[in-house]
Amino acid sequence: MKIKSVFSKKFERYGKVLRGYDVDDLLKKLDDTTEKPSDKTIYLPSDSALESLPVAKQFSTNAYGGMPIQVGYCNGFNTKLNCLEWHRGSELNIPSTDIVLLLAQLESVKKGRLNTNAVEAFFVPAKTVVQIYETTLHYAPCNAVKNGKVSQDGFRVIIVLPKGTNLEKPALNAIDAEDKLLWAANKWLIAHADTSEAKAGAFVGLDGKNIDLNSI
């Protein structure tokens, strides 16, 4: 698997880089106040300290056209694909360190299934504001890869989403086939069989190898 750049033409089908936002204070708050595990990832959908900063209002007004948002984070250590998810509405990823994102297109999912051969990897430099379109499958960030080696430093990444995303799954009566993939509020997910999510009951829809950056 070749790791491409989010600044490349290849990335344009998945999202775009947003320019003009000053994220220095946001990332400093992230680095200074949030935990970064060395053996797993943690995710918090909404962090009041991050949401109190002026740039959060700019994201709501400018990037989301005035819609309510939440600003949280995903921190830790990860080298695997494991699952793919999507939302109704774009997601912003803003890393304080270099990361890799593993992405695929929603249109490639057929009857809830996708072969992991359809997944592409993209390098994201620190401080880059990356918009991931709602038609883009994604999951937890991965450690950066440099000179063919996976970084052991882990990552901290700001995650901006429409307000309420990733909270408790609503009770529903299935209407559409996609309903069986709903895993949390505004979060549809397909898992690889070899994951804790699958063991917890997530729909197993990823076929092929569970991508591991240590093996590319």
Kinemage of the C-alpha trace (Angstrom):
@kinemage 1
@onewidth
@group {chain A} dominant
@subgroup {mainchain}
@vectorlist {calphas} color= white
{ca met a 1} P 0.000 0.000 0.000
{ca lys a 2} L 1.410 3.353 -1.044
{ca ile a 3} L 0.827 6.235 1.364
{ca lys a 4} L -0.256 9.328 -0.539
{ca ser a 5} L -0.520 12.951 0.589
{ca val a 6} L -3.717 14.794 1.516
{ca phe a 7} L -2.378 17.534 -0.757
{ca ser a 8} L -2.448 15.175 -3.774
{ca lys a 9} L -5.102 14.891 -6.487
{ca lys a 10} L -5.865 11.382 -5.211
{ca phe a 11} L -7.294 12.845 -2.011
{ca glu a 12} L -9.856 15.044 -3.750
{ca arg a 13} L -12.429 12.240 -3.923
{ca tyr a 14} L -12.307 11.898 -0.128
{ca gly a 15} L -12.100 15.452 1.152
{ca lys a 16} L -10.061 18.631 1.091
{ca val a 17} L -7.619 20.666 3.144
{ca leu a 18} L -9.152 23.774 4.728
{ca arg a 19} L -6.856 26.794 4.874
{ca gly a 20} L -6.896 30.016 6.862
{ca tyr a 21} L -7.772 28.676 10.325
{ca asp a 22} L -5.379 29.444 13.185
{ca val a 23} L -5.336 26.187 15.173
{ca asp a 24} L -2.254 26.848 17.336
{ca asp a 25} L -4.216 27.531 20.550
{ca leu a 26} L -6.543 24.609 19.852
{ca leu a 27} L -3.673 22.155 19.436
{ca lys a 28} L -1.798 23.548 22.426
{ca lys a 29} L -4.881 22.968 24.575
{ca leu a 30} L -5.162 19.467 23.135
{ca asp a 31} L -1.519 18.664 23.907
{ca asp a 32} L -1.539 20.229 27.365
{ca thr a 33} L -4.806 18.878 28.737
{ca thr a 34} L -5.618 15.512 27.149
{ca glu a 35} L -4.328 11.995 27.721
{ca lys a 36} L -2.463 10.036 25.034
{ca pro a 37} L -2.349 6.269 25.736
{ca ser a 38} L 0.636 4.333 24.442
{ca asp a 39} L -1.225 1.085 23.700
{ca lys a 40} L -4.743 2.038 22.529
{ca thr a 41} L -6.894 4.910 21.310
{ca ile a 42} L -9.367 6.988 23.283
{ca tyr a 43} L -12.136 9.152 21.865
{ca leu a 44} L -14.147 11.952 23.434
{ca pro a 45} L -16.887 13.403 21.196
{ca ser a 46} L -17.134 16.767 22.962
{ca asp a 47} L -14.650 18.656 25.141
{ca ser a 48} L -15.873 21.922 26.674
{ca ala a 49} L -12.369 23.387 26.988
{ca leu a 50} L -11.725 22.896 23.282
{ca glu a 51} L -15.182 24.142 22.345
{ca ser a 52} L -14.646 27.371 24.327
{ca leu a 53} L -11.856 28.550 22.022
{ca pro a 54} L -12.634 31.125 19.303
{ca val a 55} L -11.670 28.793 16.462
{ca ala a 56} L -14.494 26.432 17.443
{ca lys a 57} L -16.979 29.201 16.660
{ca gln a 58} L -15.222 29.748 13.341
{ca phe a 59} L -15.614 26.074 12.472
{ca ser a 60} L -19.331 26.239 13.247
{ca thr a 61} L -19.873 29.444 11.290
{ca asn a 62} L -17.527 28.968 8.365
{ca ala a 63} L -16.847 25.251 7.855
{ca tyr a 64} L -20.381 24.124 8.780
{ca gly a 65} L -22.350 27.170 7.614
{ca gly a 66} L -23.728 28.015 11.036
{ca met a 67} L -24.709 24.494 12.067
{ca pro a 68} L -24.087 23.311 15.656
{ca ile a 69} L -20.928 21.252 16.057
{ca gln a 70} L -18.940 19.381 18.674
{ca val a 71} L -15.175 19.523 19.140
{ca gly a 72} L -13.546 16.453 20.662
{ca tyr a 73} L -10.459 14.357 20.161
{ca cys a 74} L -9.031 10.951 19.343
{ca asn a 75} L -5.651 10.248 20.976
{ca gly a 76} L -3.359 7.276 21.377
{ca phe a 77} L -1.582 4.641 19.348
{ca asn a 78} L -2.966 2.749 16.348
{ca thr a 79} L -1.634 1.042 13.238
{ca lys a 80} L -4.699 -0.928 12.039
{ca leu a 81} L -7.817 -0.308 9.962
{ca asn a 82} L -10.175 -2.437 12.160
{ca cys a 83} L -13.438 -0.748 11.042
{ca leu a 84} L -14.830 1.877 8.713
{ca glu a 85} L -17.545 4.385 9.616
{ca trp a 86} L -19.427 7.264 8.036
{ca his a 87} L -21.696 10.107 9.141
{ca arg a 88} L -24.313 12.459 7.755
{ca gly a 89} L -22.123 15.546 7.546
{ca ser a 90} L -18.406 16.130 7.113
{ca glu a 91} L -15.768 15.493 9.768
{ca leu a 92} L -12.721 17.678 10.434
{ca asn a 93} L -9.466 16.055 11.560
{ca ile a 94} L -6.724 18.344 12.906
{ca pro a 95} L -3.660 16.490 14.209
{ca ser a 96} L -1.048 17.950 16.540
{ca thr a 97} L 1.402 15.380 15.176
{ca asp a 98} L 1.739 13.763 11.763
{ca ile a 99} L -0.770 10.947 11.147
{ca val a 100} L -2.027 8.556 8.478
{ca leu a 101} L -5.706 8.221 7.554
{ca leu a 102} L -7.118 5.027 6.010
{ca leu a 103} L -10.036 5.899 3.711
{ca ala a 104} L -12.474 4.395 1.222
{ca gln a 105} L -15.581 5.576 -0.625
{ca leu a 106} L -19.098 4.901 0.608
{ca glu a 107} L -20.224 4.055 -2.919
{ca ser a 108} L -17.912 1.019 -2.793
{ca val a 109} L -19.979 -0.564 -0.013
{ca lys a 110} L -22.375 -3.128 -1.457
{ca lys a 111} L -24.970 -4.732 0.832
{ca gly a 112} L -22.917 -3.630 3.820
{ca arg a 113} L -19.689 -5.194 2.570
{ca leu a 114} L -16.366 -3.800 1.357
{ca asn a 115} L -13.068 -5.455 0.500
{ca thr a 116} L -10.148 -3.802 2.259
{ca asn a 117} L -8.317 -3.663 -1.088
{ca ala a 118} L -10.462 -0.565 -1.739
{ca val a 119} L -8.843 1.302 1.155
{ca glu a 120} L -6.233 4.014 0.504
{ca ala a 121} L -3.752 5.578 2.944
{ca phe a 122} L -3.026 9.323 3.222
{ca phe a 123} L -0.334 11.163 5.154
{ca val a 124} L -1.541 14.210 7.098
{ca pro a 125} L 1.102 16.644 8.422
{ca ala a 126} L 0.671 18.164 11.865
{ca lys a 127} L -1.587 21.252 12.082
{ca thr a 128} L -3.387 20.452 8.815
{ca val a 129} L -7.165 20.996 8.883
{ca val a 130} L -8.590 18.112 6.877
{ca gln a 131} L -12.246 17.900 5.891
{ca ile a 132} L -13.469 14.333 5.388
{ca tyr a 133} L -16.614 14.239 3.251
{ca glu a 134} L -19.694 12.411 4.499
{ca thr a 135} L -19.298 9.977 1.584
{ca thr a 136} L -15.857 8.971 2.854
{ca leu a 137} L -15.359 5.894 5.005
{ca his a 138} L -12.839 6.402 7.799
{ca tyr a 139} L -12.086 5.344 11.353
{ca ala a 140} L -9.425 6.018 13.994
{ca pro a 141} L -6.270 7.833 12.855
{ca cys a 142} L -3.042 5.831 12.562
{ca asn a 143} L 0.507 6.597 13.621
{ca ala a 144} L 2.584 8.373 11.003
{ca val a 145} L 4.872 6.388 8.717
{ca lys a 146} L 8.223 7.959 7.838
{ca asn a 147} L 11.024 6.392 5.829
{ca gly a 148} L 9.106 3.132 5.780
{ca lys a 149} L 8.795 2.892 9.569
{ca val a 150} L 5.761 3.423 11.782
{ca ser a 151} L 6.261 6.154 14.371
{ca gln a 152} L 6.088 4.977 17.966
{ca asp a 153} L 5.053 8.409 19.253
{ca gly a 154} L 1.304 7.973 18.799
{ca phe a 155} L -0.980 10.933 18.053
{ca arg a 156} L -3.439 13.531 19.258
{ca val a 157} L -6.137 14.588 16.792
{ca ile a 158} L -8.956 17.132 17.080
{ca ile a 159} L -12.230 15.689 15.757
{ca val a 160} L -14.996 18.102 14.729
{ca leu a 161} L -18.435 16.723 13.832
{ca pro a 162} L -22.098 17.758 13.712
{ca lys a 163} L -23.352 18.061 17.282
{ca gly a 164} L -24.610 14.797 18.794
{ca thr a 165} L -22.575 12.489 16.574
{ca asn a 166} L -21.175 9.320 18.187
{ca leu a 167} L -23.456 9.591 21.208
{ca glu a 168} L -25.897 6.852 22.238
{ca lys a 169} L -27.505 4.900 19.404
{ca pro a 170} L -31.174 5.824 19.043
{ca ala a 171} L -33.867 3.179 19.357
{ca leu a 172} L -35.223 2.426 15.908
{ca asn a 173} L -37.307 0.010 13.902
{ca ala a 174} L -35.319 -1.048 10.844
{ca ile a 175} L -36.685 0.464 7.638
{ca asp a 176} L -33.689 0.505 5.296
{ca ala a 177} L -30.947 -2.109 4.951
{ca glu a 178} L -28.427 0.456 6.205
{ca asp a 179} L -30.218 0.572 9.556
{ca lys a 180} L -28.471 -2.622 10.682
{ca leu a 181} L -25.150 -0.788 10.344
{ca leu a 182} L -26.043 2.023 12.746
{ca trp a 183} L -23.648 1.767 15.702
{ca ala a 184} L -24.164 5.101 17.485
{ca ala a 185} L -25.901 8.412 16.829
{ca asn a 186} L -25.048 9.487 13.276
{ca lys a 187} L -22.478 6.680 13.029
{ca trp a 188} L -22.813 3.823 10.568
{ca leu a 189} L -20.070 1.222 10.885
{ca ile a 190} L -18.759 -1.959 9.299
{ca ala a 191} L -16.142 -3.984 11.166
{ca his a 192} L -13.465 -6.518 10.356
{ca ala a 193} L -14.103 -9.893 11.968
{ca asp a 194} L -10.845 -9.642 13.913
{ca thr a 195} L -11.848 -6.672 16.080
{ca ser a 196} L -13.338 -5.893 19.467
{ca glu a 197} L -16.157 -4.030 17.699
{ca ala a 198} L -17.173 -7.229 15.887
{ca lys a 199} L -17.083 -9.149 19.150
{ca ala a 200} L -19.319 -6.460 20.666
{ca gly a 201} L -21.921 -6.983 17.945
{ca ala a 202} L -20.931 -4.599 15.151
{ca phe a 203} L -21.846 -5.708 11.638
{ca val a 204} L -18.934 -7.597 10.055
{ca gly a 205} L -18.660 -6.066 6.602
{ca leu a 206} L -14.930 -5.742 5.904
{ca asp a 207} L -13.547 -8.575 3.788
{ca gly a 208} L -9.869 -9.287 3.182
{ca lys a 209} L -6.935 -8.446 5.400
{ca asn a 210} L -7.258 -6.085 8.339
{ca ile a 211} L -4.749 -3.490 7.160
{ca asp a 212} L -1.814 -2.935 9.509
{ca leu a 213} L 0.697 -0.187 8.710
{ca asn a 214} L 3.393 -2.326 10.287
{ca ser a 215} L 2.988 -4.740 7.378
{ca ile a 216} L 2.857 -2.449 4.362
